[in-house]
Amino acid sequence: MSGNWQRRWQPLLQQWVIISATTAARPWSGATATGHESTLAKHDPECYLCPGVTRASGTTNPSYTGAYAFDNDFPTLSADAPTEHSAHDPLQSYAAAQGRCRVLCWSENHNDTLASLSEEKIIAAVQLWQDEYRTLSAIPEIAQVLIFENKGVEIGVSNLHPHGQIYATDFVTDTAVRMRDAQAKYARENDGESLLQNMLHSDHVKERLIVERNQHWSVIVPYAARFSYETWIIPNRKLGSLADASHDEMKDLALCYQRQVRRYDTLFQRSAPNITLLHNAPCDDHKDNEHWCFHLAFHPPLRDSEKLKYLAGFESGSNNIVNPMMPENAAATLRELVEVQA
Ligand SMILES: [Zn+2]
């Protein structure tokens, strides 16, 4: 496999990804992304996520310890959105942007990182994902609960307090519709089998794309990775969402997730920027939700410790991403990394 000029099919998103290792060798005189590590205080009275701080809304955070969730003071979607919607109009339609936006703090300490959290704290943070998913998905109006994390100044995050977010929407997002349709179609054409489970058990993934496999979870680089070091954490049995995961599975996920975060920190030589997405099944009672298998996706924006990936003209115009890294090589690199000890 040369790694040049190969299109690979991304079966969940139903789109082509272009693998082109030659683009990585282009001379680079553009912006470089070096670490922005600074010495952060354990508590920052200016940080609206720290315990005891009064937020812009006038609410004062409790003196929490460990993982803590609250409603976003500046929500993109709101339960209070006006409910009117337009009549059917193919050119100008509108509807209410209803939903809930939550903020999830992983720790009371402003200077903690995911990699440095104690075992007890990382388990509590991951347990919060399950608790929040269960609570929000039980609200009748909510159709999807997207838990995610934006990490790092490189991708525009201004607050370095370790935290994630939730957008719980009253509609199913475009990506989830594509993933649901793809998994349901695959199941119909393959005796009800799971697309993600079959992907996980393919020989090529087991031999070339696996990063880690433990009792309950596997970490892989997807065959059609869109980002140089994209990885997915997939359950070893089909779970529609984290609501279905056992206590042992949640604990294993927490430790597996932290190991993968540490691999990125080692690879990029700093507390690495990342976008992390939890793809739980939509909760809108659609019959095709039954074919959904959960996965957690990391979309690291770095190509190496200094170069950021930008989605430029071709990619913006085509929606077909160019990945300059052979996924098999990325998996081999990640597999070999020694964990950074906290
Ligand atoms: Zn803080």
Residues whose N, C-alpha, C, O or C-beta is under 5 A from the ligand:
A	BS01	ZN	D44 C47 L49 C50 H110 H161
